[in-house]
Amino acid sequence: MQRTVTANITATIKSPAELALSVVVAKSADPVEEHLSIQVDGQELEVTEVAGSGGARWHLLTDVPVGDFTLDYRATVASGGAAQELSAGERISYLRPSRYADVDRLESTARALFPSPGGRGHRGEEAELLRAVADYVAENTAYIIGSSRVTDGASDTYVARAGVCRDFTHLTIALLRAHGIPARMVSAYAPGLQPMDFHAVVEAHVEGAWHVVDPTRLAPRSSLVRIATGTDAAETAFMTTHSGGLSFGTLAVTATTVDDLPNDDHRDLVRIG
């Protein structure tokens, strides 16, 4: 399936800054065509590409000068390889509480909601638990733009019963980790997503491999294009200001496919590259 993705970001640099960006497709997506331009006041900036977890390709900019910042990105992706397998170190990382997936606050709730033993060594039960958790979050959380704060974690979303894709994802991750299922966040380009934006979904390691669920049900999973992978939004943010001053301007994202969008009943196990 051929997909074309774009991202355009504008901002104003108020004082010399260091930025980390995560907008290009992951290495596993293997783009057949790609263009990235990052400028301040029309002058191209020097950028260092850094390898991140899960094949992410971060871009680090140091000493970004004061002025009008623009980023333009475009890529065409024909297909995507399978997600990398789970290492022992990653297993530990993706089971622990993290900045936004506060498992320790939701563990007793998770076990009360889903009493199935699940966990490692019960592959059939793992897959059923994955579906049950994704269904629960989808059915009990309202997608409302502006309903959550950037500081909200999974437990906040559980109480509020509302949020956007990152909130749905954090809650799903926390409930899965509480049952011993390694789970992580994937930022992605998502053809068919409305409103169009960067999207966040969950990857869980069940049946001996990484499989993706989208508790928002807003885009078909098999058309997703991976950008970054991490424990939660702290590791997958599209822009992070390490130092200096920045006033964010605009963000425009597109993701299209030349083929008809695939049907997705969100019941099957699906892998993305």
Summary of the structure (lengths in Angstrom):
residues: 273
radius of gyration: 18.5
end to end distance: 12.2
largest distance: 57.8
contacts: 940
relative contact order: 0.23
helix: 25%
strand: 37%
